[in-house]
Amino acid sequence: MQLGINLGYWGAGMDADNLAVAQEAERLGYAVCWAAEVYGSDAATVLTWVAAHTERIDVGSAIFQIPARQPAMTAMTAATLDSLSGGRFRLGLGVSGPQVSEGWYGVTFDKPLARTREYVEIIRRVMTRERLSFEGEHWTLPLPGGPGKPIKLTVHPQREHIPLYIAAIGPKNLEQTGEIADGALLIFPSADHLEETAVKHLRAGREKAGKGLDGFDICPTVPLAVGDDKDVSQLADTFRPYTALYVGGMGSRKQNFYNQLAQRMGYEKEAAEIQDKYLSGDKQGAAAAVPQDLIDRTTLLGSVDRIADRMRAYAAAGVTTLTLAPAGFTLDERIASLRAGTEALDRAGLA
């Protein structure tokens, strides 16, 4: 099992440290550095900056938002980043959510699975450097009856095949991801529930494509807080606002994929309470309503030995790249967490 680092969103108050974190992750042997985007910093610019100041670590989008870019533009960006980085780019895609898609980008959030499938197919075609033509429900290239004509990509990507990941939560999305992608980006992963909530659906998709899970990268992001095992409860409190935001407030009452995931993990009553409080404006109450057990199952908390035990559980559940999101308000704290991650991986016998 490999390790990755997630820098999160640029502009979250730790920008000056993020490059140093990426460079230390490279020095420690982390496989990939991911950057995210929602409605602040864009991931492509951040990854270009990181790639320019590193030499070996892969850089990946977690995620590029599908409603933000036409698929051909995403393919151009991926090819450019892969060329500039010397073949170190990983393309992560996701549909985002209805609030961001419609409120920020003005793109209707309908038929996300079909949109994703067409989007990926267009990107794959662009990367072949053949002249692009496509007829689908959501995209037709070139537009009929106009001056457009099939065009091919002029950039030569560093690699013939750039790894493509999809951020997936729901069962149907996970199955499609297994079928059409090279990896899955997961969030709130519980090693105890991973087979039921994710892996079995990914496996079904791979089987549709006539493949197995070998070579498919299962890549969850897991928050990390290192400390004494006696302080696990206090460490869990660090992530209460984060968990409450996603389970309670990320999306509408009817369309919150993270809330639905918590329900599938057995927290139906708790997920409803968190959402009720969050959407009524009681964010502190929502955070207080998050069960410590839910946080502990979906994060890495405690001593290096305790974290090593959890890493073994993730590896046994099928995780191939474990992406860490280290807690810390200072650069020294984040660097210490990175080092604890590599030490735990070594103690777990997974390095």
Buried (B, 14 or more C-beta within 10 A) or exposed (E): BBBBBBBBBBEEEBEEBBBBBBBBBBBBEBBBBBBBBBBEBBBBEBBBBBBEEBEEBBBBBBBBBBBBBEBBBBBBBBBBBBBBBEEBBBBBBBBBBBBBBBEBBEBEBEEBBEBBBBBBBBBBBBBEBEEBBBEBEBBEBBEEEEEEEEEEBEBEBBBEEBBBBBBBBBBEBBBBBBBBBBBBBBBBBBBBBBBBBBBBBBBBBBBEEEBEBEEBBBBBBBBBBBBEEEBBEEBBBBBBBBBBBBBBBBBEEEEBBBBBBBBBBBBEEBBBBBBBBBBEEBBEBBBBBBBBBBBBBBBBBBBBEBBBBBBBBBBEBBBBBBBBBBBBEEBEBBBBBBBBBBBBBEBBEBE
